[in-house]
């Protein structure tokens, strides 16, 4: 989650030590704050990958499934809720 692009100026942005998104070159572009956004579909894909990495695959009736994929399909509402919390914590706006 370190390679993001500012929505306003398309410059690369990164999180600083205070977990605030800043322009990578260090200068505010035209005085605006760095704006980290992600498209809804991409957010779902990324959050699924995050869960797949954090959690072990789950076994259902002898078959193994990636945890993120399993939650996304079994309980889309729980998946979406966790996803919104995750990106909110990352300071990234879903658009
Ligand atoms: Zn910018």
Backbone and ligand atoms as CSV (ligand in chain L), in Angstrom:
chain,resi,resn,atom,element,x,y,z
A,1,UNK,N,N,0.840,-1.209,0.000
A,1,UNK,CA,C,0.000,0.000,0.000
A,1,UNK,C,C,0.864,1.245,0.000
A,2,UNK,N,N,2.041,1.183,-0.628
A,2,UNK,CA,C,2.917,2.347,-0.582
A,2,UNK,C,C,2.957,3.076,-1.916
A,3,UNK,N,N,2.492,2.452,-2.979
A,3,UNK,CA,C,2.491,3.113,-4.275
A,3,UNK,C,C,1.089,3.606,-4.616
A,4,UNK,N,N,0.871,4.901,-4.388
A,4,UNK,CA,C,-0.414,5.492,-4.701
A,4,UNK,C,C,-0.178,6.753,-5.505
A,5,UNK,N,N,-1.217,7.190,-6.183
A,5,UNK,CA,C,-1.143,8.405,-6.987
A,5,UNK,C,C,-2.155,9.405,-6.462
A,6,UNK,N,N,-1.728,10.647,-6.374
A,6,UNK,CA,C,-2.621,11.702,-5.905
A,6,UNK,C,C,-3.764,11.892,-6.898
A,7,UNK,N,N,-4.972,11.955,-6.367
A,7,UNK,CA,C,-6.126,12.107,-7.252
A,7,UNK,C,C,-6.119,13.459,-7.954
A,8,UNK,N,N,-5.567,14.465,-7.298
A,8,UNK,CA,C,-5.645,15.811,-7.861
A,8,UNK,C,C,-4.593,16.083,-8.925
A,9,UNK,N,N,-3.377,15.563,-8.731
A,9,UNK,CA,C,-2.310,15.968,-9.642
A,9,UNK,C,C,-1.570,14.804,-10.289
A,10,UNK,N,N,-1.970,13.557,-9.983
A,10,UNK,CA,C,-1.355,12.380,-10.589
A,10,UNK,C,C,0.104,12.176,-10.198
A,11,UNK,N,N,0.604,12.938,-9.220
A,11,UNK,CA,C,1.963,12.707,-8.739
A,11,UNK,C,C,1.967,11.534,-7.768
A,12,UNK,N,N,3.131,10.888,-7.637
A,12,UNK,CA,C,3.250,9.797,-6.677
A,12,UNK,C,C,3.127,10.336,-5.255
A,13,UNK,N,N,2.457,9.576,-4.416
A,13,UNK,CA,C,2.336,9.964,-3.013
A,13,UNK,C,C,2.713,8.781,-2.136
A,14,UNK,N,N,3.059,9.069,-0.889
A,14,UNK,CA,C,3.451,8.024,0.047
A,14,UNK,C,C,3.025,8.446,1.440
A,15,UNK,N,N,3.026,7.489,2.366
A,15,UNK,CA,C,2.682,7.823,3.746
A,15,UNK,C,C,3.948,8.232,4.478
A,16,UNK,N,N,3.850,9.302,5.251
A,16,UNK,CA,C,5.009,9.696,6.044
A,16,UNK,C,C,4.965,9.017,7.414
A,17,UNK,N,N,5.880,9.397,8.291
A,17,UNK,CA,C,5.971,8.748,9.595
A,17,UNK,C,C,4.746,8.942,10.462
A,18,UNK,N,N,3.966,9.962,10.147
A,18,UNK,CA,C,2.752,10.214,10.916
A,18,UNK,C,C,1.519,9.606,10.249
A,19,UNK,N,N,1.768,8.677,9.300
A,19,UNK,CA,C,0.677,8.011,8.593
A,19,UNK,C,C,-0.211,8.993,7.835
A,20,UNK,N,N,0.414,10.053,7.364
A,20,UNK,CA,C,-0.316,11.011,6.534
A,20,UNK,C,C,0.212,10.891,5.111
A,21,UNK,N,N,-0.679,10.929,4.136
A,21,UNK,CA,C,-0.254,10.855,2.739
A,21,UNK,C,C,0.366,12.178,2.315
A,22,UNK,N,N,1.545,12.100,1.732
A,22,UNK,CA,C,2.221,13.305,1.240
A,22,UNK,C,C,2.728,13.032,-0.173
A,23,UNK,N,N,2.994,14.098,-0.921
A,23,UNK,CA,C,3.601,13.931,-2.239
A,23,UNK,C,C,5.022,13.419,-2.059
A,24,UNK,N,N,5.403,12.435,-2.854
A,24,UNK,CA,C,6.685,11.770,-2.677
A,24,UNK,C,C,7.860,12.735,-2.812
A,25,UNK,N,N,7.705,13.739,-3.680
A,25,UNK,CA,C,8.807,14.682,-3.856
A,25,UNK,C,C,8.918,15.666,-2.688
A,26,UNK,N,N,7.987,15.561,-1.730
A,26,UNK,CA,C,8.085,16.376,-0.528
A,26,UNK,C,C,7.390,17.719,-0.619
A,27,UNK,N,N,7.130,18.179,-1.849
A,27,UNK,CA,C,6.482,19.486,-2.009
A,27,UNK,C,C,4.990,19.311,-2.257
A,28,UNK,N,N,4.186,20.091,-1.554
A,28,UNK,CA,C,2.762,20.110,-1.910
A,28,UNK,C,C,2.633,20.605,-3.350
A,29,UNK,N,N,1.778,19.938,-4.127
A,29,UNK,CA,C,1.585,20.371,-5.511
A,29,UNK,C,C,0.527,21.470,-5.516
A,30,UNK,N,N,0.941,22.679,-5.861
A,30,UNK,CA,C,-0.003,23.796,-5.918
A,30,UNK,C,C,-0.753,23.978,-4.601
A,31,UNK,N,N,-0.119,23.578,-3.519
A,31,UNK,CA,C,-0.692,23.851,-2.216
A,31,UNK,C,C,-1.752,22.903,-1.723
A,32,UNK,N,N,-2.096,21.866,-2.513
A,32,UNK,CA,C,-3.140,20.967,-2.025
A,32,UNK,C,C,-2.527,19.771,-1.289
A,33,UNK,N,N,-3.318,19.179,-0.409
A,33,UNK,CA,C,-2.875,17.986,0.294
A,33,UNK,C,C,-2.949,16.787,-0.634
A,34,UNK,N,N,-2.060,15.840,-0.413
A,34,UNK,CA,C,-2.091,14.613,-1.203
A,34,UNK,C,C,-3.405,13.881,-0.956
A,35,UNK,N,N,-4.027,13.435,-2.033
A,35,UNK,CA,C,-5.305,12.739,-1.906
A,35,UNK,C,C,-5.174,11.311,-2.410
A,36,UNK,N,N,-5.242,10.387,-1.472
A,36,UNK,CA,C,-5.135,8.971,-1.812
A,36,UNK,C,C,-6.525,8.396,-2.033
A,37,UNK,N,N,-6.748,7.880,-3.226
A,37,UNK,CA,C,-8.046,7.279,-3.531
A,37,UNK,C,C,-7.838,5.945,-4.229
A,38,UNK,N,N,-8.875,5.144,-4.193
A,38,UNK,CA,C,-8.839,3.866,-4.897
A,38,UNK,C,C,-10.245,3.596,-5.418
A,39,UNK,N,N,-10.319,2.991,-6.582
A,39,UNK,CA,C,-11.640,2.665,-7.129
A,39,UNK,C,C,-12.238,1.499,-6.357
A,40,UNK,N,N,-13.537,1.488,-6.291
A,40,UNK,CA,C,-14.230,0.491,-5.482
A,40,UNK,C,C,-13.833,-0.943,-5.860
A,41,UNK,N,N,-13.804,-1.208,-7.162
A,41,UNK,CA,C,-13.467,-2.566,-7.588
A,41,UNK,C,C,-12.043,-2.930,-7.173
A,42,UNK,N,N,-11.111,-1.976,-7.372
A,42,UNK,CA,C,-9.724,-2.228,-6.980
A,42,UNK,C,C,-9.598,-2.407,-5.472
A,43,UNK,N,N,-10.419,-1.657,-4.723
A,43,UNK,CA,C,-10.396,-1.785,-3.266
A,43,UNK,C,C,-10.781,-3.207,-2.860
A,44,UNK,N,N,-11.793,-3.752,-3.500
A,44,UNK,CA,C,-12.207,-5.112,-3.164
A,44,UNK,C,C,-11.101,-6.118,-3.487
A,45,UNK,N,N,-10.471,-5.942,-4.642
A,45,UNK,CA,C,-9.399,-6.854,-5.023
A,45,UNK,C,C,-8.227,-6.756,-4.042
A,46,UNK,N,N,-7.877,-5.519,-3.677
A,46,UNK,CA,C,-6.739,-5.337,-2.767
A,46,UNK,C,C,-7.044,-5.876,-1.383
A,47,UNK,N,N,-8.264,-5.616,-0.907
A,47,UNK,CA,C,-8.613,-6.089,0.433
A,47,UNK,C,C,-8.641,-7.621,0.462
A,48,UNK,N,N,-9.124,-8.218,-0.605
A,48,UNK,CA,C,-9.104,-9.677,-0.680
A,48,UNK,C,C,-7.665,-10.195,-0.582
A,49,UNK,N,N,-6.746,-9.543,-1.287
A,49,UNK,CA,C,-5.337,-9.944,-1.218
A,49,UNK,C,C,-4.788,-9.790,0.192
A,50,UNK,N,N,-5.177,-8.692,0.863
A,50,UNK,CA,C,-4.716,-8.455,2.238
A,50,UNK,C,C,-5.163,-9.609,3.137
A,51,UNK,N,N,-6.427,-9.977,3.030
A,51,UNK,CA,C,-6.941,-11.068,3.863
A,51,UNK,C,C,-6.257,-12.392,3.511
A,52,UNK,N,N,-6.020,-12.603,2.232
A,52,UNK,CA,C,-5.344,-13.831,1.813
A,52,UNK,C,C,-3.955,-13.942,2.435
A,53,UNK,N,N,-3.299,-12.775,2.602
A,53,UNK,CA,C,-1.954,-12.787,3.175
A,53,UNK,C,C,-1.982,-12.937,4.688
A,54,UNK,N,N,-2.961,-12.306,5.332
A,54,UNK,CA,C,-3.013,-12.323,6.794
A,54,UNK,C,C,-3.451,-13.692,7.314
A,55,UNK,N,N,-4.455,-14.249,6.678
A,55,UNK,CA,C,-5.066,-15.470,7.194
A,55,UNK,C,C,-4.648,-16.695,6.385
A,56,UNK,N,N,-4.611,-17.801,7.085
A,56,UNK,CA,C,-4.330,-19.073,6.431
A,56,UNK,C,C,-5.528,-19.441,5.548
A,57,UNK,N,N,-5.277,-20.219,4.519
A,57,UNK,CA,C,-6.409,-20.724,3.737
A,57,UNK,C,C,-7.364,-21.507,4.645
A,58,UNK,N,N,-8.628,-21.455,4.309
A,58,UNK,CA,C,-9.625,-22.165,5.095
A,58,UNK,C,C,-10.002,-23.454,4.374
A,59,UNK,N,N,-10.319,-24.432,5.194
A,59,UNK,CA,C,-10.683,-25.730,4.624
A,59,UNK,C,C,-12.181,-25.947,4.782
A,60,UNK,N,N,-12.820,-26.221,3.660
A,60,UNK,CA,C,-14.258,-26.508,3.676
A,60,UNK,C,C,-14.477,-27.859,3.016
A,61,UNK,N,N,-14.915,-28.807,3.828
A,61,UNK,CA,C,-15.241,-30.134,3.286
A,61,UNK,C,C,-14.071,-30.727,2.505
A,62,UNK,N,N,-12.873,-30.491,3.019
A,62,UNK,CA,C,-11.717,-31.098,2.380
A,62,UNK,C,C,-11.093,-30.265,1.277
A,63,UNK,N,N,-11.703,-29.110,0.962
A,63,UNK,CA,C,-11.153,-28.241,-0.066
A,63,UNK,C,C,-10.590,-26.977,0.586
A,64,UNK,N,N,-9.420,-26.533,0.121
A,64,UNK,CA,C,-8.811,-25.315,0.652
A,64,UNK,C,C,-9.199,-24.109,-0.204
A,65,UNK,N,N,-9.542,-23.000,0.476
A,65,UNK,CA,C,-9.858,-21.745,-0.210
A,65,UNK,C,C,-9.090,-20.608,0.442
A,66,UNK,N,N,-8.652,-19.650,-0.372
A,66,UNK,CA,C,-8.023,-18.448,0.189
A,66,UNK,C,C,-9.044,-17.742,1.079
A,67,UNK,N,N,-8.575,-17.261,2.233
A,67,UNK,CA,C,-9.488,-16.708,3.237
A,67,UNK,C,C,-10.241,-15.485,2.714
A,68,UNK,N,N,-9.545,-14.584,2.034
A,68,UNK,CA,C,-10.198,-13.383,1.535
A,68,UNK,C,C,-11.269,-13.705,0.506
A,69,UNK,N,N,-10.933,-14.595,-0.383
A,69,UNK,CA,C,-11.904,-14.995,-1.408
A,69,UNK,C,C,-13.111,-15.657,-0.762
A,70,UNK,N,N,-12.852,-16.480,0.264
A,70,UNK,CA,C,-13.941,-17.181,0.942
A,70,UNK,C,C,-14.873,-16.196,1.621
A,71,UNK,N,N,-14.309,-15.228,2.361
A,71,UNK,CA,C,-15.168,-14.270,3.057
A,71,UNK,C,C,-15.954,-13.419,2.069
A,72,UNK,N,N,-15.279,-12.997,1.005
A,72,UNK,CA,C,-15.935,-12.148,0.001
A,72,UNK,C,C,-17.170,-12.829,-0.578
A,73,UNK,N,N,-17.084,-14.137,-0.772
A,73,UNK,CA,C,-18.203,-14.852,-1.387
A,73,UNK,C,C,-19.224,-15.314,-0.365
A,74,UNK,N,N,-18.744,-15.700,0.819
A,74,UNK,CA,C,-19.669,-16.241,1.818
A,74,UNK,C,C,-20.445,-15.146,2.537
A,75,UNK,N,N,-19.779,-14.015,2.799
A,75,UNK,CA,C,-20.416,-12.938,3.561
A,75,UNK,C,C,-19.987,-11.585,2.996
A,76,UNK,N,N,-20.567,-11.220,1.865
A,76,UNK,CA,C,-20.153,-9.977,1.184
A,76,UNK,C,C,-20.306,-8.747,2.076
A,77,UNK,N,N,-21.301,-8.743,2.954
A,77,UNK,CA,C,-21.510,-7.567,3.809
A,77,UNK,C,C,-20.373,-7.442,4.822
A,78,UNK,N,N,-19.993,-8.550,5.448
A,78,UNK,CA,C,-18.865,-8.524,6.380
A,78,UNK,C,C,-17.585,-8.135,5.648
A,79,UNK,N,N,-17.433,-8.641,4.440
A,79,UNK,CA,C,-16.259,-8.313,3.636
A,79,UNK,C,C,-16.211,-6.816,3.364
A,80,UNK,N,N,-17.350,-6.252,2.944
A,80,UNK,CA,C,-17.409,-4.824,2.625
A,80,UNK,C,C,-17.158,-3.969,3.873
A,81,UNK,N,N,-17.716,-4.387,4.993
A,81,UNK,CA,C,-17.539,-3.638,6.238
A,81,UNK,C,C,-16.062,-3.601,6.630
A,82,UNK,N,N,-15.421,-4.754,6.570
A,82,UNK,CA,C,-14.002,-4.819,6.891
A,82,UNK,C,C,-13.172,-4.011,5.916
A,83,UNK,N,N,-13.571,-4.045,4.651
A,83,UNK,CA,C,-12.854,-3.313,3.617
A,83,UNK,C,C,-12.926,-1.810,3.870
A,84,UNK,N,N,-14.117,-1.308,4.216
A,84,UNK,CA,C,-14.276,0.126,4.468
A,84,UNK,C,C,-13.435,0.552,5.665
A,85,UNK,N,N,-13.439,-0.268,6.715
A,85,UNK,CA,C,-12.633,0.041,7.897
A,85,UNK,C,C,-11.146,0.060,7.544
A,86,UNK,N,N,-10.749,-0.914,6.740
A,86,UNK,CA,C,-9.333,-1.032,6.388
A,86,UNK,C,C,-8.843,0.208,5.643
A,87,UNK,N,N,-9.580,0.607,4.597
A,87,UNK,CA,C,-9.117,1.749,3.801
A,87,UNK,C,C,-9.276,3.066,4.559
A,88,UNK,N,N,-10.283,3.118,5.443
A,88,UNK,CA,C,-10.420,4.290,6.298
A,88,UNK,C,C,-9.171,4.422,7.181
A,89,UNK,N,N,-8.715,3.297,7.726
A,89,UNK,CA,C,-7.519,3.295,8.564
A,89,UNK,C,C,-6.271,3.649,7.799
A,90,UNK,N,N,-6.277,3.325,6.491
A,90,UNK,CA,C,-5.121,3.634,5.651
A,90,UNK,C,C,-5.158,5.084,5.148
A,91,UNK,N,N,-6.267,5.772,5.418
A,91,UNK,CA,C,-6.398,7.147,4.936
A,91,UNK,C,C,-6.643,7.223,3.453
A,92,UNK,N,N,-7.226,6.161,2.897
A,92,UNK,CA,C,-7.486,6.112,1.455
A,92,UNK,C,C,-8.999,6.172,1.219
A,93,UNK,N,N,-9.398,7.101,0.370
A,93,UNK,CA,C,-10.820,7.270,0.064
A,93,UNK,C,C,-11.213,6.362,-1.091
A,94,UNK,N,N,-12.302,5.636,-0.913
A,94,UNK,CA,C,-12.815,4.784,-1.982
A,94,UNK,C,C,-13.744,5.616,-2.852
A,95,UNK,N,N,-13.496,5.609,-4.142
A,95,UNK,CA,C,-14.294,6.447,-5.063
A,95,UNK,C,C,-14.998,5.580,-6.099
L,1,ZN,ZN,ZN,-1.406,16.099,-5.560
